[in-house]
Amino acid sequence: MKVKKYLAPSMNEAMKRIREELGSDAVILSSKAVYNGGFLGLFKKRSIEVIAAIDPVSQPIQTVMKQKSKKLPPKQKMASHINEGDKESADLLKEIEGLKDMIKSIQIYSPDREYPGKLQKIHDYLMEQEVDISLRSQIMDELLEKWFVFKQQSTDEEIQVWLEEAMFGILEKVENGKPGLQKKYINIVGPTGVGKTTTLAKVAAETMLKHDKKVAFITTDTYRIAAIDQLKTYAKILNVPIEVAYNLEDFKRATERFSHYDYVFIDTAGRNFRNPQYVKDLNEIIHFTDEMETYLVLSLTSKQKDMEDIYRQFATIPIKQVIFTKADETSTFGAIFNFIHTHKLGAAYITDGQNVPDDIEIATSSQLLNMAFGAKKYERSS
């Protein structure tokens, strides 16, 4: 048995070197965190020390092939040594080439599946939740490092804690669940069909009922008559005033009328987000000032790519946070983590129904994790 010690900055790097030198059949004998370097005992660098071994008798086929290939002449030279009637040699050469092709295909397919049994279930769950491959790999690398550091003896419950800690770390890099409402004007933007008007009414109702604030509505959604009527209905239910702004002058007059209100909630038109004219129209109707907070509304039933396209279209507007809607209409929540990780933009609220003022939650990091893992956790081993 061949035994070798590796010192690497991370378990992922150690595993990479082990696979390159010993092959995928290598066995991890032990692993531990070590600290070296530093100055006067301080600022030491953390590394992972891994001892791995391989039984030469059971080395993977690619290792054996690599060793044998050194003894064999190149393909062109080998072919010249095969006699026309030497069928056995010709079959051997064909078999070798077939094995090489098979090994290449295995190496291309295997990186996403090389996890110990318990970790593989987590990986499969992250795939089911549609977590991007780059983010998924980052999470699995962190779990894999802990898996070997803790001698591969951790329980399902402990591994789940690792997963939640890893994803919590991603969420905590941005500000989630702290909708500012520190400015007077609260603006809601987004494409058609994501529930902007209903969401606006929910946030306004929460501000009135929970914080006892005086609020008013302005709608610039003159594109659809039904949208104006919908917000007027909410305004009547909540007993708050509403103004309709068809242009920038109307908008300024409305803000002057509501100058003595605590908050003014602004509803915008839902249009085709792929049309740049939509965002241009917003700038012509709404006076974006330092006194305004803008929230982008995204539906969790949308495709990930559509979310990315929507964000890029609205990037010219200063977006404070995102509001995710229709959580009750999907069973996958990876898009939330993908979006936050990619754009470093936090979530303010998450909605899960049509009821006003209910069916809305402040999107704290803990709430987002509960949503992804609370109702349906990945299948555990028996």
ABEGO torsion letter per residue (X at the ends): XBBBBBBBABAAAAAAAAAAAAEAABBBABBBBBBBEEBGGBGBBBBBBBBBBBBAAABBAAAAAAAAAAABBBAAAAAAABBAABAAAAAAAAAAAAAAAAAAAAAAAAAAABBBAAAAAAAAAAAAAGBBAAAAAAAAAAAAAAAAAAGGABBAAAAAAAAAAAAAAAAAABBBGBBAGABABBBBBEBBGAGAAAAAAAAAAAAAAAAGBBBBBBBABAABAAAAAAAAAAAAAAGBBBBBBABAAAAAAAAAAAAABABBBBBBBBBBAABAAAAAAAAAABBBBAABBBBBBBBAABBAAAAAAAAAAAAABBBABBBBBGAAABABAAAAAAAAAAAGBBBABBBAEABOABGBBBBBAAAAAAAAAAABBBBBBX
